[in-house]
Amino acid sequence: MKQPFRLRTKIRKILPWFLIDMGIASKGDDCEKYVGEHEWYNIDNEYSGCYHCQIAKKR
């Protein structure tokens, strides 16, 4: 499936953190809402978060 927020993720990789904290290229709200798929990473061994949106779930 197409990832609707992939471009934002690429932009976040090259921007300085202070610009990201200001809201430039922030994460989307929910990949599935826009017919995309989540791509998960381990946040803290208890929760997993999506690279592209703000969704986090308990493992």
Secondary structure, 3 states (H helix, E strand, C coil): CCCCCHHHHHHHHHCCHHHHHCCCCCCECCCHHHCCCCCEEECCCCEEEECCECCEEEC
